[in-house]
Amino acid sequence: MRIFALSDLHMDFSENFEWLKQLSDTDYKSDALITAGDISHNINELTKVLKILSSKFSRVFFVPGNHDLWMHNSMWKDSLHKFEAVLDTCTELNICCRPAKLGENDRNPVWIVPLFSWYTQPGEGEDSLYWEKPGEDSVNRMWSDNYYIKWPDQFKPAQYFLEMNEEHLQGSFNSRVISFSHFLPRQEVMFSTGIPPSAELIKKYDRRPAFNFSRVAGSSLIEIQLRKIDSFIHIHGHQHLNRDMIIHGVRYISNCFGYPAERRRGQIFNAGLMRIWDTSSEPGSYAGKTE
């Protein structure tokens, strides 16, 4: 079984949806897809996309991203309520949001482990991935979550979602583990040159110099969890910059589809499905291939 990864599909853009529709209906029938969040803020569109993906792939794994929990109407009382509705939809469609083993009888079986997550902003906890950016807006006023995400009073989303994972991290994984989250697990994966980022701090395509992505990037608690289960590959999304790097024995992959304008600018390159594993092949014969 081949395993592909893709995040940040943003199917609200017609160009992105057209790409999905032209994806083969037959080539991936025996394969699995990890999709690491941000399909659509519209739950009807999200449901439609998940149905299409499940018709093209044998198994589909998913965790919600921030866009998937945006509140654009009063259908839900808050974003936590919407999160629960998204999980209910996944259950109805047989979309995997819990650990599952693939390729049981193959040469290289793996466990796929979804990790629910959120970001910790500076001042909210020591697990924040914040890295100071010269000239930044300290309240990130252009960050859409400030307007479209609504949590219950006193709610701590990063802590809540990571605690949700603990129950299914207690099991014994008798094969190698591939984990995934929407949000970033550590600072280094934000920057192609590592830490300190130097010139990468103001990235090549920085059209919003006052916006500091690291304020809302993720949480180092995700890193603790993926290390706890001895993950050897971790997939994440959210940053709309594709990365593939190894840090202390773990391969971190960000393979975002992103916005059409980002692909046209070259900010996102080789956009498409990335084959990250094949349960029937020797390791290294498939790594990093984009289709």
C-alpha positions, -999 to +999 in steps of 0.1 A: +000+000+000+014+034-010+009+062+015+005+098+002+005+131+022-011+165+014-023+194+035-040+227+032-061+218+002-083+249+006-110+237-017-129+270-014-107+280-044-123+267-077-088+260-091-080+237-062-113+219-065-107+214-102-073+197-094-091+174-070-117+164-096-091+155-122-073+133-097-075+097-110-105+076-099-085+044-102-048+049-096-051+052-058-078+027-051-053+006-030-036+035-014-039+057+017-039+095+020-029+116+050-045+150+048-033+173+075-061+199+078-075+230+062-098+216+036-126+242+039-143+265+064-176+255+048-186+221+064-207+212+033-177+217+011-155+198+036-179+169+036-181+169-002-143+168-005-139+141+021-164+120+001-145+125-031-112+116-014-127+085+002-139+074-033-104+077-048-083+062-019-087+030+001-081+049+034-082+086+042-067+101+074-076+136+085-072+161+114-090+195+113-070+227+108-079+262+119-097+270+086-119+240+091-131+254+124-138+290+113-173+303+123-190+320+094-225+315+107-245+306+138-249+269+130-226+261+159-222+278+193-184+279+190-155+264+172-153+235+197-188+226+188-179+227+151-148+205+158-171+179+173-194+182+142-164+177+119-154+145+138-190+132+135-188+138+098-155+119+096-171+090+115-200+088+092-177+088+061-153+063+076-125+089+076-097+079+100-091+103+129-076+077+152-045+054+148-047+026+123-022+000+111-016-003+073+000-031+054-002-057+082+011-085+060+035-065+039+072-060+042+071-026+059+038-021+078+032+012+096+009+028+121-006+061+110-012+082+141-033+115+138-025+141+164-052+168+171-035+201+179-036+238+180-011+267+185+001+284+216+006+321+212+034+340+230+025+346+266+001+317+266+026+290+276+062+279+273+053+256+244+048+285+220+070+284+188+073+322+188+104+337+172+107+375+173+104+393+139+115+429+134+086+452+127+059+427+136+024+436+147+024+423+182-013+414+181-013+399+145-044+420+135-044+405+100-047+369+114-081+357+104-085+333+133-089+365+155-122+370+138-134+336+128-124+313+156-145+314+188-137+292+218-157+287+250-147+310+279-114+300+296-108+274+269-072+264+262-073+248+227-037+235+224-039+218+258-074+204+251-066+188+218-033+174+229-050+158+259-074+142+235-045+124+219-033+109+251-058+080+252-047+066+219-010+072+225-010+047+254-012+017+231+017-004+219+027+003+183+042-029+170+055-014+137+070+019+127+049+051+133+040+079+109+023+107+128+007+139+116-008+171+128-020+203+112+001+226+133+039+227+136+057+207+163+090+227+165+105+260+155+131+246+131+106+234+105+095+270+099+129+279+084+148+262+056+181+273+071+172+261+106+176+281+139+186+309+141+168+317+108+188+349+099+176+361+065+149+335+064+131+354+092+118+376+065+109+350+039+114+355+002+077+360-005+068+380+026+040+401+014+030+411+049+061+422+069+040+430+100+026+395+102+046+370+124+035+335+116+055+320+145+030+335+169+004+310+156+025+282+142+020+254+167+032+239+199+063+221+212+039+198+230+032+181+196+069+173+195+067+156+229+038+134+217+054+124+184+086+115+203+066+096+229+053+072+202+087+070+185+074+085+152+100+083+124+080+105+100+058+134+110+036+153+085+023+188+092+007+216+073-004+251+081+027+271+070+021+271+032+058+265+027+069+230+018+097+214+038+114+180+040+141+177+067+154+153+093+159+165+128+173+142+155+162+111+136+127+122+126+118+132+091+095+163+091+074+168+059+052+198+051+035+192+017+009+220+013-013+225-017-021+261-006-036+290-025-034+293-063-016+327-060+011+310-038+017+284-064+019+310-092+045+330-072+066+299-066+061+301-029+047+265-031+064+243-056+058+208-068+022+210-054+005+177-054+004+143-037+037+133-020+044+096-017+060+091+017+058+054+023+051+021+006+044-009+029+055-033+002+088-017-009+122-012+005+126+021+024+141+049+003+126+038-030+096+061-028+105+089-004+096+124-014+080+117-048+053+142-058+026+132-083 
